[in-house]
Amino acid sequence: MITAPQTTTAYFSNLLPKRCPTLYQSLDTILREKQVEYHLLPNARDIWCRDYMPIQTDEKRFVFYKYNPNYLQKPHLKRTITDVTQIGEVECLRQSEAVTLDLVVDGGNVVKCGDKIVMTEKVFFENRDKSRDEVQRLLEEAFLCEIVFLPWDKVETYGHSDGIIHYAGGNRVLMTNYSDSDADMARKFTKILDKHFEVIHLEYNVKRKHMRSWAYINFLQISNLILVPQLGIPEDEQALQQIANALPQCEVIGIEALEAVRKGGALNCISWNVKSL
């Protein structure tokens, strides 16, 4: 399984420079300085390329799926659904094996954690025409690994697991400060994750918890470079320090990301990172 520490190249939507100009300029500056290769995806219809781009399981193997989420079914939102088959030439896909998964999936609901993948149970809701057993079987056959399912907190419309955890290498995952908003749901997540991983919880010692502190878990990692969203709030420095402590082999850099966060996503959401040949 190709996980974030093994990736070498980042991709972003061609709409990002216009939709989030300050964030894009910061990304461009940092990635050029760190000599990280990156490209813009042509013909994208929104900035959230994590959700629709295929999942890399091996250097030459990518899993394609149906991207047609329930939250984009209104006519004016359907126009924002990117058809990956029409996105244009992407170098890393040219000579790769394309595996087709006959399920509706969001890439943001696929967090690769070593030899496992973590998803929320929203995938079962999106594929109600199939039994739970069949959905799980199709996922495991496509991704060639065990799938760990977390409950879908229906308060969170998207149901993405990348808003809950981030792989921290080895057998470890970082988990967001979910207990600040829903302690009961946080306990349910932890109980399941504890069976498979060492769980490191992000916590913030501030007088007043900020509603956007969920965004820190949605950081971008390419090889040993980690870019952490910064929101201009007291939690910023604490998030940087905790992520740096959990991943001491990485260079951790904060990047102002409010342009994306105000739209509902953060750095993992706006990126697609792969291991290039």
N, C-alpha and C positions, 0 to 999 in steps of 0.2 A: 504494500500500500504506500503510495507516494503521499507523504504528509508535509506540512508547511516547512519544517526544517530542511527538507530535501529539495525544495523548489528553488529555481534559479531566475525565473522570468515572470514579470507581472504584466497583466493586461488591464486596461480600463476602457470604459465606453467612450466612443468618440464624442458623446454629448457632455462628458464631464467638464472639459475646459470651459464650456459655455454655462452649464448649470451651476458649477461650483468653481469659479475661476480662481479664487484665493487658495482653496485647498489644492486644486490641480497644480498651481504654480509652486506651492510648497512641496508637493510630491515630486514634481519635475526636478526641483533644486536638490532635494535630498537624494533621490535615486541616481541622478547624474553624479553627484559628489561621491556616493558610495559605489559607483560603477555597477549598478544593478540595471540590467536590460529591461526595458518596458516598451509596450506598444499600445496603440489605440485600436479598439475593435470597430470596424466600419459597420454601417447599417444597423447599429443598435437603436432600440426605441426607448430605452430608459438608461439610467446610470447604474442600475443594480445588477451588474453582470455576473455576480456570484450566483444569482438565482437561476439563470437560464443557460449558462455555459456548462459543457459536459464535465463529468467527474473523472479525473485521472487516477487510475488504480495502479498502473505500471507505466514505465517510460513510453511505451507505444500502445497503450490501451486506454481508451476513453469511453465512459458510459454516457450515452445520450438518452434523454428522457422527455416526456411531455411536459412542457412548461405552460400551464393553463390554470393558474391558481384561482380559487373561489373569490378572492378579494379583488380580482381584476375582471369581473364579469359584466360590469356596467358598460354600455357601448363606448363611452368616452375613455374608459380605462382599457378596454380590449385593444384599442389602438396602440397601447404602450407595450403589448406583449411582443417580445422579440422572437422571431423565428430563426433559430440558429442555422438552419440550412440555407438561409438567405443572408447570413451575416458577412459573407465574403471570405477571402483567402486568409487562413490563419496558419502560420508556418508550422506550429507544433502539431497540427492535426493532419498535415499533408500525407505522411506515410505511416499513420497510426491505425490500429485496429479500432473500428467503431462498433461498440456494443449497443444495441437498441433495447432500452428498458420500456416495456409497455405499461407504464404507470405515470400518473401525474405526480411530479416531484418538484420541489424547490431546492436549488442548490444550497440555499441558506439553511436548509434543514438537513444538511449532510455534513457532519463534523467528523473528519477522519482522525482516529485516535490510535495510532499504532496498527494493530491487527483487528481493530473493531471500528464500527461507525456508530455514532450516536445521532438519533433522530427523535423528534416528538411524534406522538401518535396522530398528529394531524394528517400524516400520510394515509392513514386508514380512512379518515373522513373524505379526503380528496379522491379516493378510489373505492367508493361505496358499492360500486358494481361488482366488486370482487370480495371474497371472504378475507378475513384477517390472515388466515394461514396462507392463502395464495399470495397476498401482497408480500408477506414476509419471505415466502419462498422465492418470489421473483426478485426481490431486493438482494437476498443472499446469493442467488445465482449470478446476478449482474455484478455485484461488488466483490464476490468471492471472499466474504468474511461474515463474521457475526454482527448482527445489528442489535444495539442496545436502545430500547424504546423508553422515552420519558413521557409522562402525561402531557397532554396539550392543555396549557392554561388558556382557556378561551377568552380571557380578558385581553390576551395578546393575539391580535387578529392573524398575524402572519404565521405563528406557530413554528418559528425557526429555532433550531437548536443552537445556531451560532450566536444567539442572543442570550444563551444560558451558560455555555462552556466554551473553552478553547483548549486545544491540546497543548500540554506542557512538556512533552517528551517522555520517553520511557513508558511507565504505567501511570502517568500523572495527568490530571486535568485541572485547569483553573475554572472555578465556578463564580459567576457574578454574584453580587450582593442581593440576591432575590429575597432574602429574608426581610429586607427593609420595606418591601412592598407586599409580600405575601409569605409569612413565616410557615404556614401549613404547606403550601406548594413547595417551598424551599426544602422542607423536611422530606417530602415525597421524592424530589429530585435526588437529594443526598442519599436516601436509603437505597435507591436503585444504583446510583453511580458507585457507591461504596462497595458494591459486590464485584465491581470490575476494575476500579481505579483507586489510586490515592487522590483524594479530592482536596484541593487547596482553595479556600474560600477568600474572595476579595471582600475586605471590610473597610469602612471609612469612619474615622473618628472625627466627626464634625457635629456642630451644634444642631444644624438643620440639614437633613438629607435632601439632596437635589434630585428632582424627578428624572434628570437625564444621565445619572451616574451609571445606568445600564450600559452605556455606550463603550465603557472601557474594555469590556470583555471582547468587543468586536474589533480587536486590533488586527493589524496586518503583519504577518511574518513571512519573510522571504529569506531562506537560508538562516543566517544568524543575525539578520537585521529585523528588528521589531519596531513598528510605528504605532504609537498609542494615541488615540483621540484625546485632544485637550479641549476643554469646554469653558475655560476661564472661571473655574470655581475652585473652592478649597480642596476638593477631592483629587484634582489633577495630579499634584505631586505625590499623594499617597498611592494613587493607582500606578504611576510610573515606578515608584519604589517597590511595591509589592510584585509587580510583573518582573522587574529586574531581579529581585531576590529569587523568584521562582525559576527564572531562566538565566542564571548567571553567566552562561556561555555566550549569551547574545548581547548585541548592542541595542539598547532600548532608547528610542527617541520619541519625544512628544511632538505632535503636530496638530495645530488648530483645525478642528473638524466640524465646527458648528454648522457650516453650510450643508453638510450631508446629514448631520444628526437632526437638524430641524425638519428635514424631509422624511425622517423615520429610519435611517440606517447609519452605519459608520464605515470604518475602513475596510473591514472584511467584506461588507456588502458591496462596496463599489469596486472591488478588485477580483481578479481571477488569476491565481498564481500557479505555475506549473513547473515541472522539471523538464527542461529542454534537452534534446539530444546533443 
